[in-house]
Amino acid sequence: MAWSYRKRIKIIPGVHLNISRKGISTTIGVRGASLNIGPNGTYLNTSIPGLGIYNRQRLSPAPGQSHRPESHVPDVATLEPEDRGNIFSVAPNDVTSNDMQGIKDTIISAHRQKKELTQDLAKVQSALLYPA
């Protein structure tokens, strides 16, 4: 029997940080419908709570994997053209519902943080490869 580790941390209502041996991911949503963004790609999770009926659909591949478009997947707008693999049904700036303002702000903030972390990672990798 292999041992594994899994920890789920609630950031704000509807947003969780998931930590496991495979990496760190973020889950946004409520019981029955959520979006998971992690090292294995982006997934849409839907279920009927209490019945054990669920569906998990991959929306984008993990970084470094090729993506084969499927005929039944509708055309969607990407958040920004340089983002590979992140597909959204609408840009966060286009969300207009007052009830969704918190999620909109969270998505925009997460996108900015991802961009900053990607830049920081590139600097660290460069420093490790070419020490001064």
C-alpha positions as CSV (number, residue, x, y, z in Angstrom):
1,M,0.0,0.0,0.0
2,A,1.4,3.4,-1.1
3,W,1.1,6.4,1.2
4,S,-0.1,9.7,-0.2
5,Y,-0.7,13.2,1.2
6,R,-3.6,15.6,0.5
7,K,-4.5,18.9,2.2
8,R,-7.3,21.3,1.3
9,I,-7.1,24.8,2.7
10,K,-10.0,27.2,2.5
11,I,-8.8,30.6,1.2
12,I,-12.2,32.4,1.0
13,P,-15.7,30.9,0.6
14,G,-15.7,29.1,-2.7
15,V,-11.9,29.1,-3.2
16,H,-9.6,26.3,-1.9
17,L,-5.9,25.6,-2.2
18,N,-5.2,21.9,-2.6
19,I,-1.8,20.5,-1.7
20,S,-0.7,16.9,-2.6
21,R,2.4,15.0,-3.7
22,K,1.5,15.8,-7.3
23,G,1.6,19.6,-6.7
24,I,-0.6,22.5,-5.8
25,S,-3.9,23.3,-7.4
26,T,-6.8,25.8,-6.8
27,T,-10.5,24.9,-6.8
28,I,-13.1,27.6,-7.4
29,G,-16.7,26.9,-7.0
30,V,-19.4,25.5,-4.7
31,R,-20.6,22.0,-3.8
32,G,-21.9,20.4,-7.1
33,A,-20.0,22.7,-9.5
34,S,-16.3,23.7,-9.4
35,L,-13.3,24.6,-11.6
36,N,-9.9,23.1,-10.6
37,I,-6.7,24.6,-12.0
38,G,-3.5,22.7,-11.3
39,P,-0.4,21.0,-12.7
40,N,-2.5,18.4,-14.5
41,G,-4.5,21.0,-16.4
42,T,-7.9,22.6,-15.9
43,Y,-11.0,20.6,-15.0
44,L,-14.7,21.3,-14.7
45,N,-16.2,19.2,-11.9
46,T,-20.0,18.8,-11.7
47,S,-22.1,16.5,-9.4
48,I,-25.4,15.8,-7.8
49,P,-24.5,16.2,-4.1
50,G,-25.6,13.2,-1.9
51,L,-26.1,10.8,-4.8
52,G,-22.5,10.1,-5.7
53,I,-23.1,11.0,-9.4
54,Y,-20.4,13.2,-10.8
55,N,-18.6,14.3,-13.9
56,R,-15.1,15.6,-14.4
57,Q,-14.2,17.2,-17.7
58,R,-10.8,18.3,-18.8
59,L,-10.9,21.9,-20.2
60,S,-7.2,22.3,-20.9
61,P,-4.1,20.0,-20.9
62,A,-1.3,20.2,-18.4
63,P,1.6,22.5,-19.4
64,G,3.8,20.9,-22.0
65,Q,1.1,18.5,-23.3
66,S,-0.4,19.0,-26.8
67,H,-4.1,19.9,-26.9
68,R,-6.2,18.1,-29.4
69,P,-9.4,20.1,-30.0
70,E,-12.6,18.2,-29.7
71,S,-15.5,18.7,-32.0
72,H,-18.1,19.0,-29.2
73,V,-16.1,21.7,-27.3
74,P,-17.5,25.2,-28.3
75,D,-15.2,28.1,-29.2
76,V,-14.2,30.0,-26.1
77,A,-12.4,33.3,-25.5
78,T,-9.0,33.1,-23.7
79,L,-8.2,35.5,-21.0
80,E,-5.1,36.8,-22.8
81,P,-3.5,35.4,-26.0
82,E,-0.1,34.5,-24.3
83,D,-1.8,32.2,-21.8
84,R,-1.4,28.7,-23.1
85,G,-3.9,26.1,-21.9
86,N,-6.1,28.4,-19.8
87,I,-9.5,28.6,-21.4
88,F,-12.4,30.7,-20.0
89,S,-15.9,31.1,-21.3
90,V,-15.7,34.8,-20.9
91,A,-13.0,37.3,-19.9
92,P,-13.3,38.2,-16.2
93,N,-13.6,41.9,-17.2
94,D,-16.8,41.1,-19.0
95,V,-18.6,39.6,-16.0
96,T,-21.3,42.1,-15.1
97,S,-23.4,40.4,-12.4
98,N,-23.1,42.1,-8.9
99,D,-23.4,38.6,-7.3
100,M,-20.3,37.5,-9.2
101,Q,-18.1,40.5,-8.3
102,G,-16.1,38.6,-5.6
103,I,-15.3,35.7,-8.0
104,K,-14.5,38.2,-10.8
105,D,-12.0,40.0,-8.5
106,T,-10.5,36.7,-7.3
107,I,-10.0,35.5,-10.9
108,I,-8.4,38.8,-12.0
109,S,-6.1,38.8,-8.9
110,A,-5.1,35.1,-9.4
111,H,-4.3,35.9,-13.1
112,R,-2.0,38.8,-12.0
113,Q,-0.3,36.7,-9.3
114,K,0.3,33.9,-11.8
115,K,1.9,36.3,-14.2
116,E,4.1,37.7,-11.4
117,L,5.1,34.2,-10.2
118,T,5.9,33.1,-13.8
119,Q,8.2,36.1,-14.1
120,D,9.8,35.4,-10.7
121,L,10.3,31.7,-11.6
122,A,12.0,32.7,-14.9
123,K,14.4,35.0,-12.9
124,V,15.2,32.3,-10.4
125,Q,15.8,29.6,-13.1
126,S,18.0,32.1,-14.9
127,A,20.0,32.8,-11.7
128,L,20.4,29.1,-11.1
129,L,21.6,28.3,-14.6
130,Y,23.9,31.4,-14.9
131,P,25.2,32.3,-11.4
132,A,26.8,35.7,-11.2
